[in-house]
Amino acid sequence: MSKLDDLFIKNREWAESITREQPDFFETLSKQQKPDYLWIGCADSRVPANEIVNLMPGEVFVHRNIANVVVHSDLNCLSVIQFAVDVLKVKHIMVVGHYGCGGIHAALGTEEHGLIDNWLRHIKDVYRFHKEELDAETDEKRKFDLLCELNVIEQVTNVCQTSIVQNAWRRGQELHVHGWVYGIDNGLIKDLDVTVSSE
């Protein structure tokens, strides 16, 4: 039996477990999608959005990429934000980074990684914006953690500056943008206290 066969078995077990607990769950889920939350997070396999906040499928709309970056030219990310804000009418966008992020670590170094280096350039820009503060940090782990946090803060700003979010606020739509960091070592989320709720 291949590993992929195992995934189909696990899927059936999971669906059966949910159905036992809530017999009409999938029928209800298939008829609506009304999440209050958009999670913009890292693609890291150790950071599963729904599980971290203990919510079921259908309760969080999710976009993930390397190092939770929001770039004004990334049509994939912008399309997700637009759908979440304009169609689903989410009330909260959480940009969620995590400590121990491989993308952040790679951006801190000088080694070449290929195509991903173009994406990591955005994180290197965050470093450049905060160079004085980061260079003053002599503890390497703390510098790494600090860049993880500063990257989230910059991405919150980038989300807020999208025409999608700006237009929602101009319309008076309730929408809050938050910046969080997840600790892989303890499973806890840290609020970076950078929530923005209007222009």
Salt bridges, closest charged atoms under 4 A:
GLU27 OE2 - LYS31 NZ 3.14
ASP36 OD1 - LYS91 NZ 3.95
ASP44 OD2 - ARG46 NH2 2.69
ASP44 OD2 - HIS98 NE2 3.64
ASP86 OD1 - ARG171 NH2 3.12
ASP125 OD1 - ARG121 NH2 3.53
ASP125 OD1 - ARG128 NH2 3.10
ASP135 OD2 - LYS131 NZ 2.51
ASP145 OD2 - LYS141 NZ 2.70
GLU149 OE1 - ARG142 NH2 3.54
GLU149 OE2 - LYS190 NZ 3.16
GLU154 OE2 - HIS130 NE2 2.72
GLU174 OE2 - HIS176 NE2 3.17
GLU199 OE1 - ARG170 NE 3.71
